[in-house]
């Protein structure tokens, strides 16, 4: 039974042996187990200027304590895990970063205070080019200063998770934090329950942001292009398997195969292999009968 929404008028037979692998690769294209989030540090009194927030270099003990909750501080040089676009060879994106693994997912945090600071650049583009290309950013506030989402100008940032400490460990035996979420209008609602991990609302926020208009259109365009490429490759390779020599050379996704691997298609390869068997049998029978009768055998290739 076909789905009622299928409107195609005809189907083509797929005879390419590796078709399941190509289809699986297409189906899993959007699946990514890893995340990267921006982390902004907003000091008391920093309200309306993006430059002030991005120019913070000193980390308070309170902020350092919060970063330790997010994950561990790792050295970028030689780091082999998910790097989230950070440089792990030449130190061009700072010397360390905050990283964690959560339920089999690797998460890299683009902490503004750990990214390179450029003197004389009020926009701090070295920092903004990473955080501004994230989809979700976490804002850690000190004091009672409100956060305005339009302060950070970015086409990609669709959601901010704002965190502020409301009780210290000395007061209650453990820190307590207030968490607020603000997102663009086209981002669908999502679960913001923190429970025991701030990572839950961050991950839920990014998954929900993928459904926003900007990203859903981008995903649709990408999937359509990949589907068209998949159809072309399956059609071409299936025809080659059946020995259609009128087709041009295939793409090099599997590398160019030599003649010894059977570049003439399945049917032609079958004929060649059958011919090799016939020649072998002919030589064997000829030698055997020649020894017995001293006669030559004549064999005609069909």
C-alpha distance (Angstrom), angle and dihedral (degrees) to the residues before:
residue distance angle dihedral
X1 . . .
X2 3.79 . .
X3 3.77 126.6 .
X4 3.81 111.7 -96.7
X5 3.80 89.8 -125.1
X6 3.81 93.5 60.7
X7 3.81 106.4 105.8
X8 3.81 102.9 169.3
X9 3.80 115.2 130.1
X10 3.80 98.5 -147.7
X11 3.78 143.0 16.3
X12 3.80 129.0 -142.2
X13 3.78 124.2 -142.6
X14 3.81 113.6 -113.9
X15 3.80 111.0 -149.0
X16 3.80 98.9 164.4
X17 3.80 107.4 121.3
X18 3.81 95.1 -143.4
X19 3.80 94.6 49.4
X20 3.85 93.4 111.4
X21 3.81 90.2 57.4
X22 3.81 92.5 50.9
X23 3.80 92.4 47.1
X24 3.81 92.0 48.0
X25 3.80 90.5 49.7
X26 3.81 90.0 52.3
X27 3.80 92.7 47.2
X28 3.81 92.9 50.3
X29 3.80 95.5 44.8
X30 3.80 94.2 104.3
X31 3.79 95.2 45.5
X32 3.81 111.1 104.5
X33 3.80 121.0 167.0
X34 3.81 94.4 -164.6
X35 3.80 135.6 76.7
X36 3.79 138.4 -166.9
X37 3.79 123.2 -158.8
X38 3.77 133.2 -175.2
X39 3.81 120.1 -126.1
X40 3.81 119.8 -156.4
X41 3.80 124.8 -170.6
X42 3.82 113.4 -146.4
X43 3.78 115.7 -170.0
X44 3.77 124.2 -155.5
X45 3.80 110.3 -75.9
X46 3.82 97.3 20.7
X47 3.79 100.8 121.7
X48 3.77 118.1 139.1
X49 3.80 110.0 16.1
X50 3.81 122.9 85.5
X51 3.80 89.0 -164.5
X52 3.82 92.4 61.0
X53 3.81 93.7 53.7
X54 3.81 94.5 44.3
X55 3.81 91.9 47.1
X56 3.81 95.9 59.9
X57 3.79 109.7 120.0
X58 3.79 106.2 161.7
X59 3.80 117.1 78.6
X60 3.80 117.6 -149.4
X61 3.80 120.4 -138.8
X62 3.79 88.0 -110.1
X63 3.80 91.6 55.9
X64 3.81 92.4 44.9
X65 3.79 89.7 52.7
X66 3.79 90.4 52.5
X67 3.82 91.9 49.5
X68 3.80 88.9 54.4
X69 3.82 87.6 57.8
X70 3.81 91.1 54.0
X71 3.80 94.5 52.5
X72 3.76 145.9 -65.4
X73 3.78 125.2 -52.6
X74 3.80 107.9 -117.5
X75 3.79 133.1 -172.3
X76 3.80 109.8 -111.8
X77 3.79 94.9 -152.0
X78 3.80 106.3 98.9
X79 3.81 94.1 -5.1
X80 3.82 109.6 159.5
X81 3.81 101.9 -170.0
X82 3.79 128.9 84.7
X83 3.80 104.6 -46.8
X84 3.81 100.1 -172.4
X85 3.80 93.5 -140.3
X86 3.81 95.3 -49.1
X87 3.80 121.5 134.6
X88 3.81 112.6 -106.8
X89 3.81 96.9 174.3
X90 3.79 112.6 45.8
X91 3.80 104.5 23.2
X92 3.80 94.8 -119.5
X93 3.82 92.7 138.9
X94 3.78 98.2 45.0
X95 3.78 134.4 -79.4
X96 3.80 101.7 -88.0
X97 3.80 142.1 20.1
X98 3.79 141.4 -179.2
X99 3.80 115.9 -98.2
X100 3.78 136.9 169.8
X101 3.79 142.8 169.6
X102 3.78 117.9 -133.5
X103 3.82 125.0 -176.7
X104 3.80 91.8 -26.8
X105 3.81 93.7 -44.8
X106 3.79 123.3 113.7
X107 3.80 116.5 -139.3
X108 3.80 127.0 -167.0
X109 3.80 120.5 -168.4
X110 3.80 121.0 -149.1
X111 3.80 97.1 -147.0
X112 3.80 108.9 -166.0
X113 3.81 94.5 -146.3
X114 3.81 91.3 54.3
X115 3.80 96.1 49.1
X116 3.83 118.0 89.3
X117 3.81 116.8 -75.0
X118 3.81 116.1 -143.9
X119 3.80 119.0 -153.2
X120 3.78 112.9 -135.1
X121 3.81 94.2 21.0
X122 3.82 108.8 105.4
X123 3.82 91.5 -177.0
X124 3.82 93.0 53.5
X125 3.79 92.3 -145.3
X126 3.81 92.4 -179.2
X127 3.79 87.6 65.6
X128 3.77 99.2 35.3
X129 3.80 94.9 51.5
X130 3.80 88.5 67.0
X131 3.80 101.9 35.6
X132 3.82 92.4 37.7
X133 3.81 89.8 56.6
X134 3.79 93.7 51.9
X135 3.79 119.3 97.2
X136 3.80 97.3 -144.3
X137 3.79 127.2 31.8
X138 3.77 130.1 -170.1
X139 3.81 116.3 -141.0
X140 3.79 118.2 -158.1
X141 3.80 112.3 -159.1
X142 3.76 130.9 -161.0
X143 3.79 118.5 -160.9
X144 3.80 125.6 -1.7
X145 3.80 97.7 -56.0
X146 3.83 112.1 137.5
X147 3.79 120.6 -128.8
X148 3.80 120.2 -129.9
X149 3.80 112.6 -158.5
X150 3.81 93.9 -150.3
X151 3.81 90.7 61.5
X152 3.82 90.2 82.2
X153 3.80 106.7 60.1
X154 3.80 113.6 -150.8
X155 3.80 138.7 136.6
X156 3.80 91.7 -146.3
X157 3.79 105.1 42.8
X158 3.80 105.1 94.2
X159 3.79 102.8 160.0
X160 3.81 138.9 33.7
X161 3.80 124.1 -162.0
X162 3.80 106.7 -158.8
X163 3.81 118.9 -158.0
X164 3.80 128.7 -172.2
X165 3.79 129.1 173.6
X166 3.80 112.6 -122.6
X167 3.81 100.3 172.5
X168 3.77 129.8 31.4
X169 3.78 126.6 -141.4
X170 3.82 91.1 -109.5
X171 3.80 91.1 59.5
X172 3.80 101.5 48.0
X173 3.79 106.6 8.5
X174 3.80 89.9 -103.2
X175 3.80 137.8 44.0
X176 3.79 120.0 -97.5
X177 3.79 122.7 -157.5
X178 3.77 135.1 -163.8
X179 3.80 114.1 -138.4
X180 3.80 124.6 -161.7
X181 3.79 129.4 176.4
X182 3.78 130.5 -153.1
X183 3.81 124.3 179.1
X184 3.78 140.3 167.2
X185 3.78 118.1 -83.8
X186 3.81 95.7 -107.2
X187 3.81 93.8 55.2
X188 3.83 108.5 103.3
X189 3.83 117.9 -125.6
X190 3.79 116.0 -88.6
X191 3.79 139.0 -176.8
X192 3.81 110.4 -82.8
X193 3.80 96.5 179.1
X194 3.78 106.8 140.2
X195 3.82 99.0 -167.5
X196 3.81 104.2 166.4
X197 3.81 97.4 -30.8
X198 3.80 131.2 62.7
X199 3.81 87.0 -159.2
X200 3.82 93.0 76.0
X201 3.83 97.0 70.0
X202 3.81 91.0 40.8
X203 3.80 93.3 55.8
X204 3.81 93.1 40.7
X205 3.79 89.8 50.0
X206 3.80 94.1 53.8
X207 3.80 93.8 46.4
X208 3.80 89.4 50.7
X209 3.82 92.3 46.9
X210 3.81 89.6 59.9
X211 3.81 86.3 69.6
X212 3.80 93.2 56.7
X213 3.80 116.0 111.9
X214 3.80 96.5 -104.0
X215 3.79 95.8 50.9
X216 3.81 96.9 36.3
X217 3.82 90.4 55.9
X218 3.79 90.6 47.3
X219 3.80 90.9 49.2
X220 3.81 92.2 48.3
X221 3.80 91.8 50.6
X222 3.80 91.8 47.6
X223 3.81 94.0 46.6
X224 3.81 91.7 47.8
X225 3.80 91.1 52.2
X226 3.81 92.1 47.3
X227 3.81 91.5 47.5
X228 3.79 91.6 51.7
X229 3.81 90.6 49.6
X230 3.81 90.4 48.2
X231 3.81 91.8 51.6
X232 3.81 92.0 48.8
X233 3.79 93.7 48.7
X234 3.81 94.7 46.2
X235 3.80 91.6 47.5
X236 3.80 93.9 47.5
X237 3.78 95.7 45.2
X238 3.81 92.7 45.4
X239 3.80 91.0 54.0
X240 3.80 90.4 47.7
X241 3.79 89.5 51.6
X242 3.80 87.5 57.8
X243 3.80 91.3 51.7
X244 3.82 101.9 -101.8
X245 3.81 101.4 163.3
X246 3.80 94.5 179.4
X247 3.80 91.5 80.0
X248 3.77 121.2 96.1
X249 3.78 122.2 -117.0
X250 3.77 115.2 -63.7
X251 3.76 123.8 -113.8
X252 3.76 116.5 -86.4
X253 3.81 95.8 -112.9
X254 3.78 88.9 121.1
X255 3.78 95.7 25.6
X256 3.78 127.5 -105.5
X257 3.76 109.8 -60.9
X258 3.76 120.0 -143.2
X259 3.77 125.4 -125.5
X260 3.78 89.8 -101.8
X261 3.82 88.7 64.9
X262 3.76 92.6 55.9
X263 3.77 109.0 -98.9
X264 3.80 91.1 176.3
X265 3.79 96.7 77.4
X266 3.78 134.7 -101.2
X267 3.81 96.7 -65.7
X268 3.81 93.8 47.5
X269 3.80 91.2 46.1
X270 3.78 89.5 51.6
X271 3.81 90.6 51.9
X272 3.81 92.0 48.4
X273 3.79 92.7 49.5
X274 3.80 90.9 46.9
X275 3.80 89.5 50.6
X276 3.82 90.7 51.7
X277 3.81 89.9 52.6
X278 3.82 91.1 49.3
X279 3.81 91.6 50.5
X280 3.79 91.8 48.5
X281 3.81 92.5 49.5
X282 3.80 91.1 45.4
X283 3.82 92.4 53.1
X284 3.78 91.9 45.8
X285 3.82 94.4 49.2
X286 3.81 92.1 42.7
X287 3.78 92.9 53.5
X288 3.79 92.1 45.5
X289 3.80 95.7 47.5
X290 3.79 92.5 40.3
X291 3.76 90.6 57.5
X292 3.79 90.8 49.6
X293 3.81 101.9 41.7
X294 3.80 104.9 14.3
X295 3.80 89.2 -127.1
X296 3.79 132.5 128.3
X297 3.73 122.7 -124.3
X298 3.79 120.9 -141.3
X299 3.79 118.2 -145.6
X300 3.77 124.9 -172.4
X301 3.79 120.3 -155.0
X302 3.79 112.1 -129.2
